[in-house]
């Protein structure tokens, strides 16, 4: 099993923690990660683009001029797609872009994302992230001590003081362990865990 240092808020090593090889030491395959991230982003697409067809345009259905004898092109009503202000042909309509991949593929990709962070030494485990109150300045001080960059913080249970203290800091996101996903892991440079979140993550794959 991989062993990582457990730090306190001052950045000092207080103990060590073992990480399961079945979760944090998996061979990383970029193609699998790509497919899962693409699926996640597709599910987030709004799909609300919509145009008006010829039948949706408000206007007269009168033929603009007679069919023959004018030397001009044959023309129907003013709602023709060929005219300014007319309907749109084959334009987009509201739709869902969502699709799904097999559960085993999604789970494997999540393990790969976690393994890539450990392999690149971008995982830090903090002994405790409880704050006395809602104070952004105190939280920023902890981040500076730990020397973290763009950081995803994963917590095991709700921590209101932490969530509210971190919400206005650019490049920092606080996420519960059950909401952990491949896209967010890869999007942030560093992954900051607490012992309870490590247990939750490993328990997620235990069954």
C-alpha positions as CSV (number, residue, x, y, z in Angstrom):
1,X,0.0,0.0,0.0
2,X,1.1,3.6,-0.7
3,X,1.8,5.6,2.4
4,X,1.3,9.4,2.6
5,X,2.1,11.9,5.3
6,X,-0.7,13.4,7.4
7,X,-0.1,17.1,8.0
8,X,-1.6,19.5,10.5
9,X,-2.7,23.1,9.7
10,X,0.9,24.3,10.3
11,X,2.1,21.9,7.5
12,X,3.9,19.7,10.0
13,X,3.9,15.9,9.7
14,X,1.9,14.3,12.6
15,X,1.4,10.8,11.3
16,X,1.2,8.6,8.2
17,X,-1.8,7.0,6.4
18,X,-2.0,4.0,4.1
19,X,-3.9,4.4,0.8
20,X,-5.5,1.3,-0.8
21,X,-3.6,0.2,-3.9
22,X,-6.9,-0.9,-5.5
23,X,-8.0,2.7,-5.5
24,X,-4.9,4.9,-5.5
25,X,-2.5,2.7,-7.4
26,X,-4.2,1.8,-10.7
27,X,-2.7,1.9,-14.2
28,X,-3.7,5.2,-15.8
29,X,-5.2,5.1,-19.3
30,X,-5.7,8.6,-20.8
31,X,-8.3,7.2,-23.3
32,X,-10.6,6.0,-20.5
33,X,-10.3,9.4,-18.6
34,X,-11.0,11.2,-21.8
35,X,-14.2,9.3,-22.4
36,X,-15.6,9.8,-18.9
37,X,-14.7,13.5,-18.9
38,X,-16.4,13.9,-22.3
39,X,-19.5,12.2,-20.9
40,X,-19.6,14.5,-17.9
41,X,-19.3,17.6,-20.0
42,X,-22.0,16.3,-22.4
43,X,-24.4,15.9,-19.4
44,X,-23.7,19.5,-18.4
45,X,-24.7,21.0,-21.8
46,X,-27.9,22.9,-21.5
47,X,-29.2,22.0,-25.0
48,X,-31.5,25.0,-25.0
49,X,-30.6,26.4,-28.4
50,X,-33.7,26.9,-30.5
51,X,-34.7,28.6,-33.7
52,X,-38.0,29.4,-35.3
53,X,-39.1,27.4,-38.3
54,X,-41.1,28.8,-41.1
55,X,-44.3,27.8,-39.3
56,X,-43.2,29.6,-36.2
57,X,-42.8,33.0,-37.9
58,X,-45.5,35.6,-37.5
59,X,-46.5,37.0,-40.9
60,X,-48.9,36.9,-43.8
61,X,-49.2,33.8,-46.0
62,X,-50.1,35.8,-49.0
63,X,-48.0,35.2,-52.1
64,X,-45.8,38.2,-52.6
65,X,-46.3,38.5,-56.4
66,X,-47.7,36.5,-59.2
67,X,-45.9,33.3,-60.3
68,X,-45.2,34.3,-63.9
69,X,-44.5,37.3,-66.0
70,X,-42.4,39.4,-63.6
71,X,-38.9,38.0,-64.5
72,X,-38.3,37.4,-60.8
73,X,-37.8,34.1,-58.9
74,X,-40.9,32.2,-57.9
75,X,-41.8,33.4,-54.5
76,X,-44.2,32.2,-51.8
77,X,-45.0,34.0,-48.6
78,X,-42.8,36.4,-46.7
79,X,-41.9,33.7,-44.1
80,X,-39.7,31.9,-46.6
81,X,-36.2,30.9,-45.3
82,X,-34.7,32.7,-48.3
83,X,-35.9,36.1,-47.1
84,X,-34.6,38.3,-44.3
85,X,-36.7,37.6,-41.2
86,X,-37.9,34.3,-42.5
87,X,-37.8,30.9,-40.8
88,X,-34.7,28.9,-40.3
89,X,-34.2,25.5,-42.0
90,X,-32.7,22.6,-40.1
91,X,-31.8,24.8,-37.1
92,X,-31.3,23.5,-33.5
93,X,-34.1,22.7,-31.2
94,X,-34.0,21.9,-27.4
95,X,-32.4,18.5,-26.9
96,X,-30.4,16.5,-24.3
97,X,-26.7,15.7,-25.1
98,X,-26.5,13.3,-22.1
99,X,-25.3,9.8,-22.6
100,X,-23.9,7.2,-20.2
101,X,-21.0,4.9,-20.0
102,X,-20.9,1.5,-18.1
103,X,-20.7,1.8,-14.3
104,X,-17.4,-0.2,-14.3
105,X,-15.8,2.2,-16.7
106,X,-16.8,5.2,-14.6
107,X,-15.5,3.6,-11.5
108,X,-12.2,2.7,-13.2
109,X,-11.8,6.2,-14.5
110,X,-12.3,7.6,-11.0
111,X,-9.6,5.3,-9.6
112,X,-7.3,6.3,-12.5
113,X,-7.8,10.0,-11.7
114,X,-6.9,9.5,-8.1
115,X,-3.9,7.3,-9.0
116,X,-2.6,10.0,-11.3
117,X,-2.7,12.6,-8.5
118,X,-0.8,10.2,-6.2
119,X,1.7,9.3,-8.8
120,X,2.4,13.0,-9.5
121,X,2.6,13.7,-5.7
122,X,-0.4,16.1,-5.9
123,X,-2.3,14.5,-3.0
124,X,-2.1,15.9,0.5
125,X,-3.8,14.6,3.6
126,X,-4.6,17.0,6.3
127,X,-5.3,15.9,9.9
128,X,-8.1,18.3,10.4
129,X,-9.9,21.1,8.4
130,X,-12.3,22.3,11.0
131,X,-12.4,26.1,11.5
132,X,-13.5,28.0,14.5
133,X,-15.7,30.3,12.4
134,X,-16.4,31.6,8.9
135,X,-13.2,33.5,8.1
136,X,-11.7,33.5,4.7
137,X,-8.4,35.0,6.0
138,X,-7.8,32.0,8.3
139,X,-8.5,29.6,5.4
140,X,-6.1,31.4,3.1
141,X,-3.4,31.2,5.8
142,X,-3.8,27.4,5.8
143,X,-3.5,27.2,2.1
144,X,-0.4,29.3,2.1
145,X,1.2,27.2,4.7
146,X,0.5,24.0,2.7
147,X,1.7,25.7,-0.5
148,X,-1.2,24.4,-2.6
149,X,-2.1,25.8,-5.9
150,X,-5.5,25.3,-7.7
151,X,-7.0,22.9,-5.1
152,X,-9.9,20.5,-4.8
153,X,-10.7,19.9,-1.2
154,X,-12.6,16.6,-0.4
155,X,-14.4,16.3,2.9
156,X,-16.1,13.3,4.5
157,X,-19.0,15.1,6.0
158,X,-20.6,18.6,5.9
159,X,-18.3,21.4,7.1
160,X,-20.2,24.6,6.9
161,X,-17.4,26.9,8.2
162,X,-15.0,25.5,5.7
163,X,-17.4,25.6,2.7
164,X,-18.3,29.3,3.4
165,X,-14.7,30.3,4.1
166,X,-13.5,28.9,0.9
167,X,-16.3,29.8,-1.5
168,X,-14.9,33.2,-2.5
169,X,-11.4,32.0,-3.2
170,X,-10.5,31.6,-6.9
171,X,-9.2,28.2,-7.8
172,X,-10.5,26.4,-4.7
173,X,-13.4,24.0,-4.5
174,X,-14.8,22.1,-1.6
175,X,-16.6,18.9,-2.4
176,X,-18.1,16.1,-0.4
177,X,-16.6,12.6,-0.9
178,X,-19.8,11.2,-2.4
179,X,-19.7,14.0,-5.1
180,X,-16.2,13.3,-6.2
181,X,-15.8,13.0,-9.9
182,X,-13.2,12.6,-12.6
183,X,-13.6,16.0,-14.2
184,X,-13.0,17.9,-11.0
185,X,-10.1,15.8,-10.0
186,X,-8.3,16.4,-13.3
187,X,-9.3,20.1,-13.4
188,X,-7.5,21.0,-10.2
189,X,-3.8,20.8,-9.7
190,X,-3.8,19.6,-6.1
191,X,-6.1,17.2,-4.2
192,X,-6.5,17.9,-0.5
193,X,-8.0,15.1,1.6
194,X,-8.9,14.5,5.3
195,X,-8.9,11.0,6.9
196,X,-12.7,10.8,6.8
197,X,-12.8,11.6,3.1
198,X,-10.1,8.9,2.3
199,X,-12.3,6.3,4.2
200,X,-15.4,7.4,2.3
201,X,-13.6,7.2,-1.1
202,X,-12.2,3.7,-0.3
203,X,-15.5,2.6,1.1
204,X,-17.2,3.7,-2.2
205,X,-15.3,0.9,-4.0
206,X,-15.5,-1.7,-1.3
207,X,-18.8,-3.1,-2.4
